[in-house]
Amino acid sequence: MNFFKRGIKKETEPDANEPVLAAVIKNPVTSEIFQDILKENGIPFICRQDGAGGSVKLLLGAGVVPDNIYVAARNYETARGLYEAYLATEIESPLEFEEETDK
């Protein structure tokens, strides 16, 4: 008599392959570099733009609409760590360049 249980929803654990948002990146160069980092580390990803973002990006060029980078739930922690490590090196590099030129 399964028809009595129709209204009861089972709470299931999230699927390890379910796409989750890893980063929202406005800078097109940063987005491409992060996508390359994910490729190098063997992490599959999807790059999307909200709404008509893909069309707007084609018409007006990159940088107008941010990229949403999605990864599988099982890869989220790794992808997020790689992104944060990249941001840390990106912020430090101009300072290092200035220090080297001052010497």
C-alpha positions, 0 to 999 in steps of 0.5 A, a space after each residue: 500500500 505505497 499510495 498512502 506514503 505518497 505525501 511523505 518526502 524522504 530527506 536524502 543526503 545531497 548528491 556528491 555530484 550535485 553542482 554547487 556554486 564555488 565562485 562568482 568572478 567579475 574579472 574575465 581574466 581571473 575567471 579564465 585563470 581559475 578555470 585553468 587551475 580547475 582543469 589542471 587539478 582535474 576538477 570538472 566545472 561549469 561556467 554560467 552567467 545569470 539570466 541573459 548573461 551569456 548573450 550580454 557577454 557576447 554582445 558587450 564583451 567580457 567584464 559586464 556580467 560575472 561568471 558563476 563557477 559551479 563544481 561537484 559538491 564532492 570537489 567544493 572544498 578543494 576548488 574553494 581552497 584553490 580559488 582562495 590560494 589564487 586570490 592570495 597570490 594575486 593580491 600579493 604579487 603587485 606588492 612584490 613587484 613594487 618591492 623589487 623595483 624599489 631595490 
